[in-house]
Amino acid sequence: MCRIREIVEQALASGYLTVKAEDQLRQRLQSKYDFEDFQAFITLQKEAMEGRVKQESRELLHARTLSAVG
């Protein structure tokens, strides 16, 4: 099982957070994690808010919204 920081490192390196990785993060955040994992998660949130990491889930939601409108 990957640690939170490993999932974050992969997302930061690729600039992309997959739905699978988001699900893994949710699972790991429900159990105990250390301060380094917490810091990594906060970094990921910041990078996503600033647009340096794209979220597959948001892209899929946006695509569904566009197809429903058009």
C-alpha positions in Angstrom: 0.0 0.0 0.0 1.4 3.4 -1.0 1.8 6.2 1.5 0.1 9.5 1.0 3.4 11.2 0.2 4.1 8.7 -2.6 0.8 9.4 -4.2 1.4 13.1 -3.9 4.9 12.8 -5.3 3.6 11.1 -8.4 0.8 13.7 -8.9 3.3 16.5 -8.5 5.8 14.9 -10.9 3.1 14.3 -13.6 1.0 17.4 -12.9 -2.0 15.2 -12.8 -4.1 13.5 -10.1 -6.0 10.5 -11.4 -9.4 9.3 -10.1 -7.6 6.2 -8.8 -5.1 8.2 -6.9 -7.8 10.4 -5.4 -9.6 7.2 -4.2 -6.3 5.9 -2.7 -5.8 9.3 -0.9 -9.3 9.1 0.5 -8.6 5.6 1.9 -5.3 6.6 3.4 -6.7 9.7 5.0 -9.3 7.6 6.9 -6.5 5.8 8.8 -3.6 7.1 10.8 -0.9 8.9 8.9 2.2 10.8 9.9 3.0 14.5 9.8 5.1 14.1 6.5 2.0 12.6 4.8 -0.1 15.4 6.2 2.3 18.0 4.8 2.4 16.3 1.4 -1.4 16.3 1.2 -1.5 20.0 2.0 1.1 20.6 -0.7 -1.0 18.7 -3.2 -4.1 20.7 -2.3 -2.2 24.0 -2.8 -0.8 22.9 -6.1 -4.2 21.8 -7.3 -5.8 25.1 -6.2 -3.1 27.0 -8.0 -3.6 25.0 -11.2 -0.3 23.2 -11.2 -1.9 19.8 -10.7 -4.9 18.9 -12.7 -7.6 16.6 -11.3 -9.0 13.9 -13.6 -12.3 13.9 -11.6 -12.8 17.6 -12.3 -12.0 17.2 -16.0 -14.6 14.4 -16.2 -17.2 16.5 -14.4 -16.5 19.4 -16.7 -16.8 17.2 -19.8 -20.2 15.7 -18.5 -21.5 19.2 -17.9 -20.5 20.4 -21.4 -22.1 17.4 -23.0 -25.4 17.9 -21.0 -25.5 21.5 -22.1 -24.6 21.0 -25.8 
